[in-house]
Amino acid sequence: MKRRGFLLLGAQLALAGRLSAAASRRFQIYAITYRGRTEVEHGFADYLAERGIAADIIHRDIALDTGRLPALVQEIRQMRPDLVYTWGSGVTLGVVGASAKVDPARHITDIPVVFSLVAAPVSAGIVADLRSSGRNVTGVSHVATVAAQVQVMTAYRAFRRVGLIYSPNEPNALAVLQELRALGRRQGFAVLARPFNTDAGGRPSGEGAAAIVRALKADGAEWLYMPPDSFLSTQARGVVVPTALEAGLPVFASTEPLMAAGALVGLVSRYYNVGQFAAYKAEQILTRHVPPQRIPIETLSRFSLQISLPVARRLGMLPPLDMFNYAEFIDGNA
């Protein structure tokens, strides 16, 4: 029995030694973002620092242009980092490919990848099952289920028609639109969806965005739903939200930046916390040597119901009394 105890203690010490060595090693992480650094990346880096995980983060941004991804994939192959971090569905698909259409000549298949800010990993085709990607990929989704968001909208103000403006080239927005339409068919509400106009290169353009919002209102939209959409985030504060408010159309936000752009209400996750959760998954891979396919794809366990009282007063749409018990009320210009 004593010899067994010594063997067990020896195994524990060996494991602790391996974990300590892994934690003291300096890792190289290759990070690709879509529209510059966000609070997600700050949360990611802070988590690693707080955990004492030394890492050099090589940052690359594609500035909304997924055409830059093939060159970055080649750079990853040459550098051979310990881990790749990707932001959003478009970047992630460009790096790892759709789960059913992986091409080893074009995608990273032999380096662990952790994604963040992917609204609908299954609908976007990145994974077939949230419990396991079945390959070198795991990550974090940042959006509450479409059903939960619709439930909040309905509780705040019942509706029969919801308007939506989206970028036709963004997988996150397209996946959520598909889910919203399916839910509308089941629950009996209509989805009035209009894409942004596009330029000669097929990229979304803000030209005519105000007219699109006004047309949705004229068609009978009772809410303007803003899906997780990076280009929409660049147009929300200056064009989309002000136009909706002028038309008396309440705006529901699916993400923290869209809520900050002036929406009435949103069910959102904190970008900083999303980054920390993604870093936790990276830690499992780097220091505990857990294969990515054994790490489930998850969202945060809690979302924040945010309401802008200045916007509510401007629209004459104060929230139901029970929401005062659990909503987070934010200040902002209306």
C-alpha positions, 0 to 999 in steps of 0.5 A: 500500500505504501509503494502504491501511495509513493507511485500515486504521489510521484505521478501527481508531482510529474503532472504538476511539473508538466503543467508548471513547465507548460505555464512557464513556456512562452507561447506564440498566438497568431490572432486575426481580427476583422475590423481592428482590435475590440474589447474581445482581444483585450479580454483575451490578452488580460486573461492570459496575463492574469493566469501567468501564461506568457504569450506573444500575440501576433496581430493581423487585421483584414479591415473587412476584406476577407480576400486577405485571408489566403495570404495570412493562412500561408503566413500561419503555415510558415510561422507555425504558431502554437495557436490561432485566434480568429474573430467572427464567422468570416475570418474563421471560415477563411482560416479553417473552412466549413466543416463539410468542405475543408481543403488542406491546401487552403485551410489550417488543419494541423494547428489549434484554432480558437474562434470568438464572436461567431454568432451561429457556429452550426448554421454558419457551417463551422461546426456540425455539433456544439459538443465537438467540432471533430477537428482542430477547432473550438471557440465561443459564441457571443449571441443569445439564441434568436428565440431568447431575443424574440422573447425579450422583444415580445415582452417589451412590445408585442409585434407581428412584423420585424424589420432587419437590415443586414450585410449580404456577405456576412455569415453571422448575419445570414445565419441569424436571418435564417434562424429568425425566419424559421422562428417567424414561421413557427410563431406567426410573425413576418420578417421584413429583411433588406440587405445593404446596397453593395458597391461594384466589388460586391462589398456592402455600402452605407449609401442608401441605408437611411432609405432602407430603414425608412422603407422597413418602417413604411412596410409595417415593421414594428421593431428594427432588429440589428443582427450580429453584423460587423458592417452594420456596426460601422453604420449603426450609430451614424445612420441606421439608429438615428433614422429609425428613431426619427421614424419612431421605430424601436431598435433591438440590438443583438450585440454590445456595440450595437446597443451602445450605438443607441438601440432601445433594448438589447440582450447582449454579452460583454465583449470583454467577457467573451474574450476571457472565455475564449482565452480560457479555452486557449489555456486548456489547449496550451497548458493542459494539452486538451485537443480542441475537438474535446472542448465544446463550443459555448456561449457565456452562461449569462446575458445582460438585458440592457435598456436605454431609458433616454431612448425609451422616453424619446419613443414614448415606450417605457419598459414594462414594470417587471423589467425594472427588476432585472434589466440593466439601464444604461445612459446614452444620448437619444 
